[in-house]
Amino acid sequence: MKYDFLIVGAGLYGAVFARLATDAGKKCLVIEKRNHPGGNIYCENIDGINVHKYGAHIFHTSNEEVWEFVNRYVRFNRYTNCPVAKAPDGKMYNLPFNMNTFCKLWGVETPVEAEAKLEEQRREAKEKMAADGVAEPRNLEEQALTLIGRDVYELLIKHYTEKQWGRPCTELPAYIIRRLPVRLVFDNNYFNDLYQGIPEGGYNKLIDALLEGVEVRLDTDYLADRANFDSLAEHIIYTGPIDEYFDFKLGNLQWRTVRFETEKLENPNYQGNAVINYTAGDVPYTRIIEHKHFEMFGQAVYDNPLTVISREYSTEWTPGMEPYYPVNDSRNNELIEKYRELAEELKPRVFFGGRLGTYTYLDMDKVIAKVLADFKEIMA
């Protein structure tokens, strides 16, 4: 066979695996269905602005090994994710829910006052559930009300979540929101991780460095010529949709997808922040991303007289659309377990990885950590 590894997909999982294998002296072929590498972290440069073509990607981690790994290939800037929400009342609130949020919403000034207000509303929600004979939250709405109370739920959670998932909160499972962050500090940093930033020059710099010296074929569909590609390598690392690999013989896994409306504007600073969520139900998009704020700070924002924004619309996925988020309801959870059993039977010849290959939503640092672990397992 010509190659040690055939890697199907040039996204983050595939690129990291190719780098590790190449550095270990293995010969790799990476094939990618799209016309560019990088998967969903690919950036398109528009008038000097790196546009996150498939949605905002902010690298954050507390994993020292992962942080040291990515910093071998690219420097990271100081970007800190501090999203803002425009609520149905027309006001702007900081996310995640913190003292700045509660101060603006209720006029409280201390953590003790904020906690008292939160506890009052939590108690009301629990008392209502008890009156209805309900012991534990049955859905996302009841769960959210017991965690954060009605004011925050109605303003900042309900409509945004329903737009994201395309169904009422009363029909969504409670576990989706069981870890709702509430911080009684004046800190707008969305993440608690030790490290955070954006690669200087955009994510393409990272992907290009990971794939340096690796043979990559773009516009290449593995499943259209599977037998031929399989004959080329001893091992296959597959990062496409797992159900598609098995010809959907157990049924289709369901996804949510995102549609983007991207627009270049003659305005150096459209919204003053990289991410603004729109939590009102009558606003059709979930958020607006202003891409220049990921890498331009201070005067640099105004040095470029143009800006690029993307409006995000969450929709149901249908075949032919790009899958984004797995739908982790009982039906899909049962189905993916069956597909995973089929995947296990193909080891060590075929190994499934990445978001699509495992039907798992993964932050970028978790993807890299998984590759590092998977590579050790495969090479053992």
Steps between C-alpha positions, in 0.01 A plus 500: 500500500621851416397674824493411867194719560219622278341793685152586379436865581743792537326656798665550837488131596642383168768770487625432854504126436694552175756712684550243776527210256737685267724600788505132604635406158172380352388581147159664481252594232231750601194529278240773540159533336499880522720728291701608804659341808410596856147371531276740691789710635591616148531877459440704186697824471281791391680835473750407768240354738509128582137393476404186693314347207318235703430700815698646786780280633675612819776279630495444876642229721640416841682198359873579516591228250254631243605863550868413461418295189320777307758759600768299322336594172351845543493790746171590666380852567333631815138478384255443787144394425258748658170461312208735546129427459240735357182404685128539419488812720747667262781512756845343475609251766834337570547126464550270676259606774710699745481802726497736201191314372321503835591862574344615173199271532408554866708794618684283756855596590635216712525121462282460812220706341530312171495160666194599705316599183603182321397284793162671521428417136637147527274439798196622306580256218546207737178582687307506173644163400409356839145633468478322165623177659836513321807390699774553239517730194342323203628730229741782427260773607440354846871432539596856407240653731635304796857606419465867406140613553240646269650844425828375353327204336244713318750768394810304411429126469154406380474649151869462418489130588181444304660660194808282545310173523191580298256382767345632822707480819221290653581233239878505553666269754604647834860378476586749224514780756598327825834682517379855452785732604413759766783719627468744785799707385543796264687291245381474139745230391275225363746218563660384822795342320858593576590573137302675228563670168492497121797396284682809374414517132198271535440128527632429151848566639451217749359256245771580243769436762342171606479380139846619394676223307184283490339396171152654485242454224208743500167463318528127560204289612610189687162328492473542123808278451535322832647171378778676311593725790486215752752309288754778538560488874540261789275705730210738435421792728145601413362836617187525285145422620502156661152406376596588143804272523264211572261606219239604760408134546378557856334833418600868473646684796343844541686830516438869538670724247582870469451733206710816471430833335837670466524866404787743446425849629666839454513548874812449713308386808146367454414369847808545721524132590577174324183324618154640572215256564142597414270340753166637377271257325404746225864535385557207262876463550666383820804727493719733298874446477729793415813316398762774522468513881654152527839633390486881498513698822497870587604729215554202268120465476480845342812464284290277274202711384297190411344226707340161434201368694321165492143442613441145621176312446448164669295255294406135472750291307401310188724281282732712289535769770804538723443323835600707804351387831388146591146471631556308821148376564414141593448391139838628379685389813379144449585509131855631543575225751409243235721671244785514751470125546542456125799735506669300775486189284712671233795579728795513454456529122252790518487759776226763538575847633389861512162662544332321209672167546397470863172697494629716785515877538860575596683823580828534313720416797297185562549399136877535534507316833301217341741477206798485735336214691377319188841518336663338802239222491546436127880500522512276810 
